[in-house]
C-alpha cells in the first residue's frame, strides 16, 4: 500500500499523543517520517520513538522532502502561519482546531485553499464520535418528533495552569473544546443559524482565559442548541440531552443512550383548549393519561461505523483515491464565525482587544 508520509509539527499533547495514536490506528496507510518542536527534549523523544528526524528548526523540517502531509499541531496562535508555511513548502496540511483566532485571520486560509486546492484539511475530529453520530441518526429517524432543544455538555472541575489558561497564548475553552461542540451544534442545525448568545467566565483555571463557556445557538427551524463547557463544575451533567415533540433522549456518558418516546403509530390529535379550570389534580389534560410511552436504553452503536480515529482514514481516501473529504473548509469557518460572535459579547475579549 502506498503510505502517506506524515510530518507532525508540534509535539505536545495533541501532536505527540492524539495524532500519533490516530495515525497508529491506520498504520497500513500512514507512516510518521518526521516531527518538529522547539523544545529539544520533545524532538529528541520523538526521534527515539519513531526512528525519524526530530527537528527543532521549522525551516529544516519544511525542507524535508520525505514528508507528504504536515499535521499542524502547534499552539493555537501559530496555526494559520504554520499552515501557510507548510502549504507554501509544497505539502498537504491537516490543521488542528482552532483553525484561526478569528474569521478575519482565517481569510489567509481561504486564500491558501484557492491557491493550493485539495491540500488543506480541517481536523474537526470529534465529528466522528460514535455518540454524536448515533444521536443524529435517532433525531433523523423522527422517533422524537420535531426536536426543539439539544443540550451539549462537557463539564468538569480543573484548576488548569498551562498555556491553555492564558489569553496571550490563545488559550481558553472557547478555543479548546468550543470548536468541537459548536461543530456538533451547526451539524444539528444544518448551518441555518438565526441568533447566537454566549457567556464566558473564569471559574477555576489559574490563568486569565475563560474556563467556562455557555452558548445558545437558535436555528432557523426553531431548534435551539444549548452548549456548556464548564471547567468549574464539580458534578457531571448529561453529555447529551435532546427534547422533541414526541420524546426525549439523554446520555450521561456517551456509552448508553436513554430514550422515552410516544409510540410512533399513535396519533397526537389536536384538542381544543377551554376556559375551564383544571380538572382536579394530576395530568388529566387532553389524552395525557393514555399516551403510550415507550422506554428504551441502548448502547451507542451508530449505523455509520466511525470513531475518533476515522478522520485519518477519510484523509487517506481523499489523498490517494480522490474521495471528498467529509469536513468542508466552509463548515470549519462557520465554527470560527460563531466563536467571533461569542467573543464580541464577552468582556474578557472586549477588554483584550481594547
Secondary structure, DSSP 8 states (H G I E B T S, - for coil): ---EEEEEE--SHIIIIIIHHHHHTTTTTEEEEEEE-SSHHHHHHHHHHHTSEEES-HHHHHT-TT--EEEE-S-GGGHHHHHHHHHHTT-EEEE-SSS-SSHHHHHHHHHHHHHTTT-EEE--GGGG-HHHHHHHHHHHHTTT-SEEEEEEEEE-B----SGGG-GGGT-SHHHHTHHHHHHHHHHHTTT-EEEEEEEEE-SS-SSSS--EEEEEEEETTS-EEEEEEESB-SS---SEEEEESSEEEEESSSSEEEEEEE-TT---------SS---SSS--STTGGG--EEEEEEE---SS---TTHHHHHHHHHHHH----SS-HHHHHHHHHHHHHHHHT-HHHHHHH-
